[in-house]
Structure formats: C-alpha cells, structure tokens
Amino acid sequence: MANFHSRSNSFPSQSHPTIGNVEDHLCRLRDSEANYVCANLASLRNLHEGINDLIQMPSIQQTLSHENWINELLDGSLKLVDLCALSREIVSLTKESVQDLESSIRRNKSEAATSADISAYVASRKKITKMVNKSIKNLKSFNHKSTTDNDLLTMLKEAESHDLSVLKSVLILLFGGNEKSSWSLLSKFTTQNSRIYSESVAEDLSPLNIQKSTKNMDSKNMLKQLKSSEMTIQEIEEGLEALFRSLVKTRVSLLNVLSH
C-alpha cells in the first residue's frame, strides 16, 4: 500500500481505510487488463467512488492545495470527461445504426439484407470511424504520468491511466474493421503491447464489420448476430453512463478543493 509523504501532520496514514479502499481498486485494475471491458468499466466506477471519498478528507484537500497539484489533476479530469462523453456518443450512434439495420431487415421481410440497407449501415460506420480517429489526435497530448514521486499524486495519476486505458478499449471495440486495422489503430493509442480489451467482447461485436460489398446475407442469421451485438453495446453504454457520472463527480470534488 502506498506510503504517503506530506508536510502536514494531519495527513492520513497509509492504513487509513479510505486510502486502502482506493489502493484495493487500483490493484484489481492492474490485474484485469484483459478482462471483460464492462467489468473494467464497473471497476473504474467503484474506484472513483473511493477517490471522491478520499478528496473529501480535509488532510487530502490541504495536501492537494499546498502542493499545487490541483490544476494538473483538473486538466486530466477534463480530458477524461470529454473522452468518456465522446465514447458515449459513439456507442449511442453504433447502437442506433444496428437497430436501424435490424428494423430495415424485419420491415423488408426478405431472405437477405438489401444493398440499400447495407449501404446506409456502412455509411454510419464510416462516420463512427472518423469520430474515433479524431479522438486519437486529441489523446496524443494526454499526460497521465506523475510529475513527482509523491505517492498521493502517483496514485491519482494511476487512476487516470486506468481510465484512459479502458476508454481506449471501448473505442477500439467500436471502431470495428478487420483484425489488422483494429490492431493498427491500437498502435496509435499506445506503444505498449498490453492487451487492453477482451477478445470475447471483440467477438460479440464482430457482426458490426459488415461490408458494403456483402451480398445475399441470410437475414435470419444476420438478425441473430446483430441482436447479440446490440446486447453487448447496451451493456457497454450502461457502464459508460455510470463511469461518466463518476468522472463528473470527481471533477466537481477537485473544483471544490480549488475554490476553498
């Protein structure tokens, strides 16, 4: 567990239950890089609940203000809130495009999806791809590494790192494309070779990769696959919504420290 250094005698000891709770959540996330992405989203939500409790402590607020780290943390907080909001928008658009294709297939009552249905779906996927690529450019300036050896800031910056990693995994999954293009996109996000998203979820969302050139696809089988993807997307959407609320709450807590 972290051994916190501070000039304040009122700073909580490393055995404080609030600090221990945050450390426990960080440990779980360190060991869960390849886990189901929705489980990691839930872990992040729990982590930020602990961080919010931590920031409410007067000794923590005093340390953050005294060391003038609050602006650095607020900058990272804003970028994470924006990234999570963008991820939510992409998930919403993805779900909408899947539902539209499902509705079109059912409405046509044909044995195969029409070329018009596929073309409309592919057009929506291209829009999503552009949004993902735009987010990549915005992430290049994101610095989630601690600028000091102080354990408090290191812990909070590690939380940022996990936030960023899991949100990356969501974007990678929703990006779609073939395996080669997905890993090419992954390389733009990070130089590390870590597996940051679950292969099982990638398989669940593989039906999203419908190509415009596809002909005579069996509508019954397609509907079954699209429904499976929709259920996974719904789960991711709910996880992102909960994480977004937690990130906003953390940001509000940091702003309150700044205003005091």
C-alpha positions in Angstrom: 0.0 0.0 0.0 1.2 3.5 -0.7 3.4 5.3 1.8 2.2 8.9 1.6 4.6 11.8 2.2 3.3 15.1 3.3 4.3 18.1 5.3 1.0 18.0 7.1 0.8 16.2 10.4 -2.9 15.7 9.8 -2.3 13.7 6.6 -3.9 10.2 7.0 -1.7 7.3 7.4 -1.3 4.5 4.9 -3.5 2.3 7.0 -6.5 4.7 6.6 -9.5 2.6 5.3 -10.3 5.2 2.6 -6.8 5.1 1.2 -6.8 1.3 1.5 -10.1 1.1 -0.5 -8.6 3.1 -3.4 -5.5 1.0 -3.4 -7.6 -2.2 -3.5 -9.5 -1.0 -6.5 -6.2 0.0 -8.3 -4.8 -3.4 -7.6 -7.8 -5.1 -9.2 -7.5 -2.9 -12.3 -3.7 -3.7 -12.5 -4.6 -7.4 -12.7 -7.6 -7.1 -15.1 -6.2 -5.6 -18.4 -7.6 -8.4 -20.5 -10.8 -8.8 -18.6 -14.3 -8.1 -20.0 -14.5 -4.4 -20.8 -17.8 -3.9 -18.9 -16.3 -5.4 -15.8 -13.5 -2.9 -16.1 -15.9 0.0 -16.5 -17.7 -1.1 -13.3 -14.3 -1.3 -11.5 -13.5 2.3 -12.6 -16.8 3.5 -11.3 -16.0 1.9 -7.9 -12.5 3.3 -8.0 -13.8 6.9 -8.5 -16.3 6.4 -5.6 -13.3 5.7 -3.4 -11.4 8.7 -4.9 -14.3 11.0 -4.2 -14.4 9.9 -0.6 -10.6 10.5 -0.4 -10.9 14.0 -1.8 -13.5 14.9 0.8 -10.9 14.4 3.5 -9.5 17.8 4.8 -6.0 16.5 5.0 -6.1 15.4 1.4 -7.6 18.7 0.3 -4.8 20.5 2.2 -2.1 18.5 0.6 -3.5 18.9 -2.9 -3.8 22.7 -2.4 -0.4 23.1 -0.7 1.5 21.2 -3.4 -0.4 23.0 -6.2 -1.2 19.7 -8.0 -4.9 20.6 -8.3 -4.6 22.3 -11.7 -2.7 19.3 -13.1 -5.4 16.9 -11.9 -8.2 19.2 -13.2 -6.6 19.2 -16.6 -6.6 15.4 -16.7 -10.1 15.3 -15.3 -11.5 17.5 -18.0 -9.9 15.4 -20.8 -11.3 12.2 -19.3 -14.8 13.6 -19.0 -14.6 14.7 -22.7 -13.3 11.3 -23.8 -16.0 9.5 -21.9 -18.6 11.8 -23.3 -17.3 11.1 -26.8 -17.3 7.4 -26.1 -20.9 7.5 -25.0 -21.8 9.4 -28.2 -20.1 6.8 -30.4 -21.8 3.9 -28.5 -25.1 5.6 -29.0 -24.6 6.0 -32.7 -23.4 2.4 -33.0 -26.5 1.1 -31.2 -28.7 3.3 -33.4 -27.1 2.1 -36.6 -27.5 -1.5 -35.5 -31.2 -1.0 -34.6 -31.9 0.7 -37.9 -30.4 -2.2 -39.8 -32.4 -4.7 -37.8 -35.6 -2.7 -38.4 -35.0 -2.5 -42.1 -34.4 -6.2 -42.4 -37.6 -7.0 -40.5 -39.6 -4.5 -42.4 -38.5 -5.8 -45.8 -39.2 -9.4 -44.7 -36.6 -10.6 -47.2 -34.3 -13.5 -47.0 -31.3 -11.2 -47.3 -30.4 -7.7 -46.4 -30.8 -5.3 -49.3 -27.9 -3.4 -50.8 -29.6 -0.1 -49.6 -29.7 -1.4 -46.0 -26.1 -2.4 -46.1 -25.0 0.9 -47.7 -26.8 3.0 -45.1 -25.3 0.9 -42.3 -21.8 1.2 -43.8 -22.2 5.0 -44.1 -23.0 5.3 -40.4 -19.9 3.1 -39.6 -17.7 5.5 -41.6 -19.0 8.4 -39.5 -18.1 6.5 -36.4 -14.6 5.7 -37.7 -14.0 9.4 -38.3 -15.0 10.2 -34.7 -12.7 7.6 -33.4 -9.8 8.8 -35.5 -10.5 12.4 -34.2 -10.3 11.2 -30.7 -6.9 9.7 -31.3 -5.5 13.0 -32.2 -6.9 14.5 -29.1 -5.3 11.8 -26.9 -1.7 12.4 -28.1 -1.3 15.3 -25.7 -2.7 13.4 -22.7 -0.2 13.0 -19.9 -1.2 10.6 -17.2 2.2 10.1 -15.7 3.0 11.6 -12.3 5.4 14.6 -12.3 6.5 13.9 -8.8 7.4 10.9 -6.6 4.7 11.8 -4.1 2.6 8.7 -3.6 -0.7 10.6 -3.4 -0.3 12.2 -6.8 1.1 9.0 -8.2 -2.0 7.1 -7.1 -4.4 9.7 -8.6 -2.4 9.7 -11.9 -2.5 5.9 -12.0 -6.3 6.1 -11.7 -6.2 8.5 -14.8 -4.1 5.9 -16.6 -6.7 3.1 -16.0 -9.5 5.5 -17.1 -7.7 6.2 -20.3 -6.8 2.5 -20.9 -10.4 1.3 -20.5 -11.9 4.1 -22.6 -9.4 3.3 -25.3 -10.6 -0.3 -25.3 -14.2 0.8 -25.8 -13.2 2.9 -28.8 -11.1 0.0 -30.2 -14.0 -2.3 -29.9 -16.5 0.1 -31.6 -14.0 1.0 -34.3 -14.6 -2.4 -35.9 -12.9 -3.2 -39.1 -10.8 -6.3 -39.6 -8.3 -7.6 -37.0 -5.3 -6.0 -38.8 -6.9 -2.5 -38.9 -8.1 -2.7 -35.3 -4.6 -3.5 -34.0 -3.2 -0.8 -36.3 -5.5 1.6 -34.5 -4.4 0.2 -31.2 -0.8 1.0 -32.0 -1.8 4.7 -32.5 -3.2 4.7 -28.9 -0.2 3.2 -27.2 3.3 1.9 -27.7 2.8 -0.8 -25.2 1.9 -4.4 -26.2 -0.6 -4.9 -23.5 -4.0 -6.5 -24.3 -6.4 -3.8 -23.3 -9.6 -5.3 -24.5 -11.3 -8.6 -24.2 -11.3 -11.0 -27.2 -14.7 -12.3 -26.2 -16.2 -8.9 -26.4 -14.5 -8.3 -29.8 -16.1 -11.5 -31.0 -19.5 -10.4 -29.7 -19.1 -7.2 -31.8 -17.7 -8.8 -34.9 -21.1 -8.6 -36.7 -20.6 -4.8 -36.8 -18.0 -5.3 -39.5 -20.5 -5.6 -42.4 -19.0 -4.6 -45.7 -20.8 -2.8 -48.5 -19.8 -5.5 -50.9 -21.7 -8.2 -48.9 -24.4 -9.8 -51.0 -27.1 -12.3 -50.2 -26.6 -12.4 -46.5 -29.0 -14.6 -44.6 -31.3 -12.2 -42.8 -32.2 -14.6 -40.0 -28.6 -15.2 -39.2 -27.7 -11.6 -39.5 -30.5 -10.5 -37.2 -29.3 -13.0 -34.6 -25.8 -11.7 -34.8 -26.9 -8.1 -34.7 -29.1 -8.7 -31.7 -26.1 -10.2 -29.9 -24.0 -7.1 -30.7 -26.8 -4.8 -29.6 -27.0 -6.5 -26.2 -23.2 -6.1 -25.7 -23.4 -2.4 -26.9 -26.2 -1.8 -24.4 -24.1 -3.2 -21.5 -21.1 -1.0 -22.6 -23.5 2.0 -22.8 -24.7 1.5 -19.3 -21.2 1.1 -18.0 -20.1 4.3 -19.7 -23.0 6.2 -18.3 -22.1 5.2 -14.8 -18.5 6.0 -15.3 -19.3 9.4 -16.8 -21.3 10.3 -13.7 -18.4 9.2 -11.5 -15.8 11.2 -13.5 -18.0 14.3 -13.3 -18.4 13.8 -9.6 -14.6 13.5 -9.2 -14.1 16.7 -11.2 -16.6 18.6 -9.0 -14.7 17.4 -6.0 -11.5 18.7 -7.4 -13.1 22.1 -8.3 -14.3 22.4 -4.7 -10.7 21.9 -3.5 -9.6 24.7 -5.8 -12.3 27.1 -4.6 -11.5 26.6 -1.0 
